[in-house]
């Protein structure tokens, strides 16, 4: 059986405010990606600054922090085979104006400063972000009934 991995994704304030939470979650579920943790979070400045810490000192750091703390987000841990790469492909290019139609950002985003969703860009980032947003007891381990039908 192929190796499963976990990734972190965050439905950002603009998507929450515009009512896209269910649609975005549905896309992941329909793809066969398992949601193993999820919560609605009113993000405080400290958490936002830790999450975007690698960008500290860049011109977009402060506007991004302000954006993330402006409204609740939905934080998720997603699980599946090659899930990091798969979720990144589903989210589309960071700039929604360059994202392909059919991707989450391509379908719902308009501007880079309001780009709907965040997804970890690699294994180390995924682990860091999962640990930042979730404790181990908040992450469920379970077998979905369709898992045997999704992988070889």
N, C-alpha and C positions, 0 to 999 in steps of 0.2 A: 504494500500500500504506500502511496505517496505521502511525504511528510507534510503535516499541517503546520501552519505558523499563525501568529496573531499580529494584528496591526491596530493602530489607534486612528479613529476618525472623529471629527468634530463638525457637527452641523452648526454653522456660524449664525450670529444674530440676525443677519438679513434674511436667511432662509427660515429661521424660526418665526420672525415677524411676518413674513410673506406666506406662511402656512405650508411650507414644503417638507416638513419633518416626515410625515407619513409617506410621501412620494419617494423621498430619498431612501428611507429605510426599506421600502418595498422593492426598490431597485436592487439593493444588496440581497435581500431575501430571495427574490426571483432568480438571481444569478447563482444561488446556492451557497452564498456566504452566510455563515452562522454568526448571529449577534450573541456574544457571551457576556457582555456587560453593557449597560446603558443607563444614563441618568441625565436629567435636566439640571443644569448648573447655572446659578447666578455667579459668574466669575468675579473674583476680587482682583485687585491690581497685583498683589503678590503672586498669585497663580499665573496670571496673564504674563507678567514679566519673566517668570521662570520658564513658561512654555516658549516664549519668543526670545529667550535669553541669547541665543546664537546671533540674533540680529541687533543686539544692543549697540548703540552708536550709529546705526544706519538711519537715514532720514525717515524711513517709513516705520521705525520702531514705535515711537510714541503714538502716531495715529492708529497703528494696528492695535496697540494695547487699549487705547480709548474705545475703539470699535468693539473689541471682544468683551469689554466690561459694560458695554452700553445696554445689553439685553441678554437674557439667558441663551445658553448654547446647549446642544445635546451632545454629550461625550459618549463614545462607544468603543468597545473592544470587539473587533471582528476576527473571525477565525476561518481558515480554509487553506487549501493547497495553493501555494503561490499567491496568497491573499494580499500581500503588500503591493506587488506589481499590478495585480488585478484591480484593486481599489484605486490605485493611482490612475490607471487607464480609464476607469469609469468616471473619475472626477474630472478629467480633462486638464488642459493647460492651465497654469496659474492665472493667466490673463484670460478672462471669459471671452474677450473679443478675438482671441486666437484659438480658443477651445473648439474642437469639432462638435457639430450638432450631434446629438445622441449622447453626449457626455453630460454629467450633471451641471458643470459650469457652462458648457456650450448651450444647454437648453434653458437655464434659469438665470445665469449671471450676465451682467452688462459691463461692469468695470472692475479692474483689478483690486481696488480698495474695498469692494463688496463682492467677494468671489464665492459665496455660498457655503463652501466646505473646505475643511483641512483634512489631509491624509498623510500619514507618516511616509517619509521618502526612503526608508531603508530599515534594516533589522535593528541597528543600534538606536536610531531615532524612535522606532516603534516601541522598543523596550523602555526607553527613557520616558516617553510620553504616557505609556500605559501605567508605569509606576508613579508618575506625577499625578495622574488623574484618578487612579483607582487603587484601592488596597486589594490584597489577594483574596480576601473573603467577599469582595464584591463581584468577582469574576466566576461565572458558573461553568462547570464542565458537564456536558450532556451530549447525548447522541441524537441527532435529528433523524427522523424516520426516513428521509430521502438521501442521506449521506452515501449509502451503498450504491445508489443509482447515479450519483454525480461524479464519482471518480473510478478509475480503472484499478 
